[in-house]
Amino acid sequence: MNRKYPSIEKLTRYLDGELSVQESNEIRSRFEQSDEGRKELDQLEIIWGLADRLTRMENINRQKARKKVDSRLTPSKDRWTIFRQSFQKAAAILIIPVLVFSGYLFLREGNGQFVEQEFVATYGTRSALLLPDGSKVWLNSGSKLKYGQDFNRDGRTVFLTGEAFFDVAANESKPFDVVTGMFTVRAVGTEFNVFSYEENEFETSLEEGQTEIFLSRTQNPDDLKLKMRPGQRVVFDQHEGRLVLSDVDVSQFSTWRDGKLSFRNTPVYEVIMKMERWFNVDIELKDPELLNYRYTAVFENETVLQALEMLSFSSPIKYKIAPGEKLQDGTHAKSKIEISIRN
């Protein structure tokens, strides 16, 4: 399928987070017209993120490096092809050591001793990781995953803030623990999703295998242990202070891995929360009555404007968008969206 690529200047500004929400969504929509394009953009974002970290660690001036690359591009050549090939070469350089070191950059103390490894998926992006034990992890927008130097030695423990899907490599002698603010999910060889952006916010859904849930700060996990089976979801009820277990179609909670934002009879506060992270915007509900609404929808290639239009078709709402202003450092603040009841 033919696709009109953005200019190199605009694409690099997108990768640097310098575009407005609307401009960023336009670029994503061009790539997400096909699975191949979607994978291509994911690769560019991953490589650009790695390059950015290397830049900070090695004090490389990326602007000079970019000018050097641009100086080699002549009008007679396909600038996009060269740009993509440059990234592929960068991938060959960066991804090989990434695989050797499990895709992570080392964070060190002043004495040079290895402390921990950390990954961050910035707002509006998603990342795929491969851990040293062979487990696969997908990080959703605005999420962070880290682990210590003892990972895969006596056990396997990772610390999550945000949302992630885990495909854990089976190893009965070394349980796999996902530690969040309040609860820990323990697995052996399992596929499950965990959602915990805030300290007292937690939910997990199990697709395959077995998991156990217990308090993260307990000295004895057996004090409070909840076992799950495939097809179940656990949510922490903040009002009642307890975990709620239910049988559901758990596939709806991991569609974000495929670039889909899915809602099924979902309360509006949850819809707004996920849309804010997905589209990297701030949304304010102007009328308390809106909290009574629930939505069923699937967003895949839609921009935030198109998503709001779809929601307005099924409920009497109206919205107002204020684009984010350009900041002194050249980046843009988040766009602000106000949603109110349509008279």
C-alpha positions as CSV (number, residue, x, y, z in Angstrom):
1,M,0.0,0.0,0.0
2,N,1.5,3.3,-1.0
3,R,1.9,5.7,1.9
4,K,3.0,9.4,1.8
5,Y,5.8,9.7,4.3
6,P,6.3,12.9,6.3
7,S,9.4,15.0,5.7
8,I,12.5,14.0,7.6
9,E,12.4,17.3,9.5
10,K,8.9,16.7,10.6
11,L,9.5,13.1,11.5
12,T,12.5,13.9,13.6
13,R,10.5,16.6,15.4
14,Y,7.8,14.0,16.0
15,L,10.3,11.6,17.5
16,D,11.7,14.4,19.7
17,G,8.1,15.2,20.9
18,E,8.2,18.7,19.4
19,L,4.9,18.4,17.5
20,S,1.4,19.2,18.6
21,V,-1.0,16.4,19.4
22,Q,-2.8,16.9,16.1
23,E,0.4,16.8,14.1
24,S,1.7,13.8,16.0
25,N,-1.6,11.9,15.4
26,E,-1.5,12.8,11.7
27,I,2.0,11.2,11.4
28,R,0.9,8.1,13.3
29,S,-2.1,7.7,11.1
30,R,0.0,7.6,8.0
31,F,2.1,4.7,9.4
32,E,-0.8,2.9,11.0
33,Q,-2.6,2.2,7.7
34,S,-0.9,-1.2,7.6
35,D,0.7,-3.6,10.1
36,E,4.0,-3.1,8.3
37,G,3.8,0.6,8.7
38,R,2.9,0.3,12.4
39,K,5.9,-1.9,13.1
40,E,8.1,0.4,11.2
41,L,7.1,3.4,13.4
42,D,7.5,1.3,16.5
43,Q,11.0,0.5,15.5
44,L,11.8,4.1,14.7
45,E,10.5,5.2,18.2
46,I,12.5,2.5,20.0
47,I,15.7,3.2,18.2
48,W,15.3,7.0,18.6
49,G,14.7,6.4,22.3
50,L,17.9,4.3,22.6
51,A,19.9,6.9,20.7
52,D,18.6,9.6,23.0
53,R,19.8,7.7,26.0
54,L,23.2,7.0,24.5
55,T,23.4,10.7,23.7
56,R,22.9,11.7,27.3
57,M,25.3,9.1,28.6
58,E,28.1,9.7,26.1
59,N,27.6,13.5,25.8
60,I,27.1,13.2,22.0
61,N,25.7,16.3,20.3
62,R,22.8,14.7,18.3
63,Q,22.1,17.9,16.5
64,K,25.6,17.9,14.9
65,A,25.2,14.2,14.1
66,R,21.8,14.9,12.4
67,K,23.3,17.7,10.3
68,K,26.1,15.4,9.3
69,V,23.5,12.8,8.1
70,D,21.5,15.5,6.3
71,S,24.5,16.8,4.5
72,R,24.9,13.4,2.8
73,L,21.3,13.5,1.5
74,T,21.1,14.9,-2.0
75,P,18.0,16.0,-3.8
76,S,18.4,13.3,-6.4
77,K,18.0,10.6,-3.8
78,D,14.9,9.3,-2.0
79,R,15.3,11.1,1.3
80,W,12.9,8.8,3.1
81,T,14.6,5.7,1.9
82,I,18.0,7.0,3.1
83,F,16.5,8.0,6.4
84,R,15.0,4.6,6.9
85,Q,18.2,2.9,5.9
86,S,20.1,5.0,8.3
87,F,17.8,3.9,11.1
88,Q,18.2,0.3,10.0
89,K,21.9,0.6,10.2
90,A,21.5,2.3,13.6
91,A,19.4,-0.7,14.6
92,A,22.1,-3.1,13.5
93,I,24.5,-1.2,15.8
94,L,22.2,-0.6,18.7
95,I,20.0,-3.7,18.8
96,I,22.8,-6.3,18.8
97,P,24.2,-5.0,22.1
98,V,20.6,-4.5,23.2
99,L,20.0,-8.2,22.7
100,V,23.2,-9.1,24.4
101,F,22.3,-7.0,27.4
102,S,18.6,-7.7,27.3
103,G,17.7,-4.4,25.8
104,Y,18.7,-2.3,28.7
105,L,21.1,0.5,29.4
106,F,23.0,0.3,32.6
107,L,22.5,2.9,35.4
108,R,25.6,3.1,37.6
109,E,26.6,4.7,40.8
110,G,29.6,6.9,41.1
111,N,31.8,3.9,41.9
112,G,30.8,2.3,38.6
113,Q,28.9,-0.6,40.2
114,F,25.8,-1.8,38.3
115,V,22.6,-0.8,40.2
116,E,19.5,-1.3,38.1
117,Q,18.0,-1.1,34.6
118,E,15.0,0.9,33.7
119,F,12.7,1.4,30.7
120,V,10.2,4.1,30.1
121,A,7.4,4.4,27.5
122,T,6.7,8.1,27.1
123,Y,3.1,9.3,26.9
124,G,1.6,8.6,23.5
125,T,4.0,5.7,22.8
126,R,4.3,1.9,23.5
127,S,7.4,-0.2,23.8
128,A,8.3,-3.9,23.6
129,L,11.1,-5.4,25.8
130,L,13.0,-8.6,26.1
131,L,14.2,-9.5,29.6
132,P,17.4,-11.6,30.3
133,D,15.3,-14.7,31.2
134,G,13.6,-14.6,27.8
135,S,10.3,-13.1,29.1
136,K,8.6,-10.5,26.9
137,V,7.1,-7.3,28.2
138,W,5.0,-4.6,26.4
139,L,4.9,-1.2,28.1
140,N,1.9,1.0,27.6
141,S,2.0,4.8,27.4
142,G,3.4,6.6,30.4
143,S,4.7,3.4,32.0
144,K,8.0,2.5,33.7
145,L,9.6,-0.9,34.3
146,K,12.8,-1.5,36.2
147,Y,14.7,-4.4,37.9
148,G,17.8,-4.8,40.1
149,Q,21.2,-6.5,39.6
150,D,19.9,-9.7,41.1
151,F,17.3,-10.3,38.5
152,N,17.3,-14.0,37.3
153,R,19.8,-15.0,40.0
154,D,17.7,-16.4,42.8
155,G,14.4,-15.0,41.5
156,R,12.9,-12.7,38.9
157,T,11.5,-9.4,40.2
158,V,10.5,-6.3,38.2
159,F,8.9,-3.1,39.5
160,L,6.1,-1.5,37.5
161,T,4.5,1.9,37.4
162,G,1.9,2.1,34.7
163,E,0.5,-0.7,32.5
164,A,2.3,-3.7,31.0
165,F,1.5,-7.0,29.4
166,F,3.8,-9.9,30.4
167,D,4.6,-13.1,28.5
168,V,6.7,-14.9,31.2
169,A,9.3,-17.5,30.3
170,A,8.5,-20.7,32.3
171,N,10.8,-21.5,35.2
172,E,9.2,-23.1,38.2
173,S,12.3,-22.7,40.4
174,K,12.3,-18.9,39.8
175,P,8.9,-17.2,40.2
176,F,8.3,-14.0,38.3
177,D,7.2,-11.1,40.5
178,V,5.6,-7.9,39.2
179,V,5.7,-5.4,42.1
180,T,3.4,-2.4,42.0
181,G,2.6,0.2,44.6
182,M,0.2,-2.0,46.7
183,F,0.2,-5.5,45.2
184,T,2.6,-8.0,43.7
185,V,1.6,-10.4,40.9
186,R,3.5,-13.7,41.0
187,A,3.8,-16.1,38.0
188,V,5.9,-18.9,36.6
189,G,5.0,-19.2,32.9
190,T,2.1,-17.0,32.2
191,E,0.5,-14.3,30.1
192,F,-1.2,-11.4,32.0
193,N,-1.8,-7.7,32.0
194,V,-1.1,-5.4,35.0
195,F,-2.5,-1.8,35.4
196,S,-1.1,0.3,38.3
197,Y,-0.3,4.0,37.5
198,E,-1.0,5.3,41.0
199,E,-0.1,4.0,44.5
200,N,-3.6,2.8,45.3
201,E,-4.6,1.8,41.8
202,F,-4.4,-1.8,40.7
203,E,-5.9,-4.3,38.3
204,T,-4.7,-7.4,36.6
205,S,-6.2,-9.8,34.0
206,L,-5.0,-13.3,33.3
207,E,-5.0,-14.8,29.8
208,E,-2.9,-18.0,30.3
209,G,-1.2,-19.8,33.1
210,Q,-1.6,-19.0,36.8
211,T,-0.9,-16.0,39.0
212,E,-1.0,-15.2,42.7
213,I,-1.6,-11.8,44.2
214,F,-0.4,-10.5,47.6
215,L,0.5,-7.3,49.3
216,S,3.8,-5.9,48.0
217,R,5.0,-4.9,51.5
218,T,4.2,-8.1,53.3
219,Q,7.0,-10.2,54.8
220,N,5.0,-13.3,54.2
221,P,3.1,-13.6,50.9
222,D,0.9,-16.4,52.3
223,D,-0.7,-13.9,54.7
224,L,-2.9,-12.6,51.8
225,K,-2.8,-14.6,48.6
226,L,-5.4,-14.5,45.9
227,K,-5.0,-17.1,43.1
228,M,-6.3,-16.5,39.6
229,R,-7.1,-18.7,36.7
230,P,-7.3,-17.8,32.9
231,G,-10.2,-15.6,32.0
232,Q,-10.3,-13.7,35.3
233,R,-9.7,-10.1,36.3
234,V,-8.9,-8.6,39.7
235,V,-9.5,-5.0,40.5
236,F,-8.7,-3.2,43.8
237,D,-11.8,-1.4,45.0
238,Q,-10.5,1.8,46.6
239,H,-13.8,2.5,48.4
240,E,-14.1,-0.9,50.1
241,G,-10.4,-1.5,50.4
242,R,-10.5,-5.0,48.9
243,L,-9.6,-7.0,45.8
244,V,-12.6,-7.9,43.6
245,L,-12.3,-11.0,41.4
246,S,-14.5,-11.6,38.3
247,D,-14.8,-13.8,35.2
248,V,-14.6,-11.6,32.1
249,D,-13.4,-11.5,28.5
250,V,-9.8,-10.6,29.4
251,S,-8.7,-10.0,25.8
252,Q,-10.3,-6.5,26.0
253,F,-7.7,-5.4,28.5
254,S,-4.6,-6.1,26.3
255,T,-5.8,-4.8,22.9
256,W,-3.5,-1.7,23.5
257,R,-0.6,-4.0,22.5
258,D,-2.0,-4.0,19.0
259,G,-2.6,-0.2,18.9
260,K,-6.3,-0.5,19.9
261,L,-7.9,1.4,22.8
262,S,-10.9,-0.7,23.7
263,F,-13.9,0.0,26.0
264,R,-16.8,-2.2,26.9
265,N,-19.5,-0.6,29.0
266,T,-16.6,1.3,30.7
267,P,-17.3,4.2,33.2
268,V,-16.5,7.6,31.7
269,Y,-13.9,8.4,34.3
270,E,-11.9,5.3,33.2
271,V,-12.4,6.2,29.5
272,I,-11.1,9.7,30.1
273,M,-8.1,8.5,32.1
274,K,-7.0,6.1,29.4
275,M,-7.6,8.6,26.6
276,E,-5.4,11.2,28.4
277,R,-2.5,8.8,28.4
278,W,-3.2,7.3,24.9
279,F,-3.4,10.7,23.2
280,N,-1.2,12.6,25.6
281,V,-3.8,15.3,26.4
282,D,-5.5,16.7,29.4
283,I,-9.3,16.2,29.6
284,E,-11.7,17.9,32.0
285,L,-15.3,17.0,32.6
286,K,-17.3,20.2,33.1
287,D,-20.6,18.5,34.2
288,P,-20.7,16.0,37.1
289,E,-23.6,14.3,35.4
290,L,-21.1,12.9,32.8
291,L,-19.7,10.6,35.5
292,N,-22.9,8.5,35.1
293,Y,-22.1,7.7,31.5
294,R,-20.5,4.4,30.2
295,Y,-19.0,3.8,26.8
296,T,-18.4,0.9,24.4
297,A,-15.9,1.7,21.7
298,V,-12.7,0.7,20.0
299,F,-10.2,3.3,18.8
300,E,-7.4,2.1,16.5
301,N,-6.2,4.7,14.0
302,E,-8.3,7.6,15.1
303,T,-7.0,10.9,16.2
304,V,-8.2,12.4,19.5
305,L,-10.6,14.6,17.5
306,Q,-12.1,11.6,15.7
307,A,-12.3,9.7,19.0
308,L,-14.2,12.6,20.6
309,E,-16.6,12.7,17.6
310,M,-17.3,9.0,18.0
311,L,-18.1,9.4,21.7
312,S,-20.4,12.4,20.9
313,F,-22.4,10.2,18.5
314,S,-23.5,7.9,21.3
315,S,-24.1,10.5,24.1
316,P,-25.2,14.1,24.3
317,I,-21.7,15.7,24.8
318,K,-19.8,18.5,23.3
319,Y,-16.1,19.3,23.6
320,K,-13.7,22.2,23.2
321,I,-10.0,21.7,22.4
322,A,-7.3,24.2,23.3
323,P,-4.0,23.2,21.5
324,G,-0.9,23.1,23.7
325,E,1.2,26.2,23.5
326,K,4.8,26.0,22.4
327,L,7.2,26.1,25.4
328,Q,10.5,27.9,25.7
329,D,12.5,24.6,25.2
330,G,10.7,24.2,21.8
331,T,8.3,21.4,22.9
332,H,4.6,21.8,23.1
333,A,2.4,21.6,26.2
334,K,-0.4,19.1,26.2
335,S,-3.6,20.1,24.5
336,K,-6.5,20.7,26.9
337,I,-10.0,19.3,26.2
338,E,-13.2,20.3,28.0
339,I,-16.2,18.0,27.8
340,S,-19.6,19.1,28.8
341,I,-23.3,18.1,28.2
342,R,-24.8,19.2,24.9
343,N,-28.0,21.1,25.4
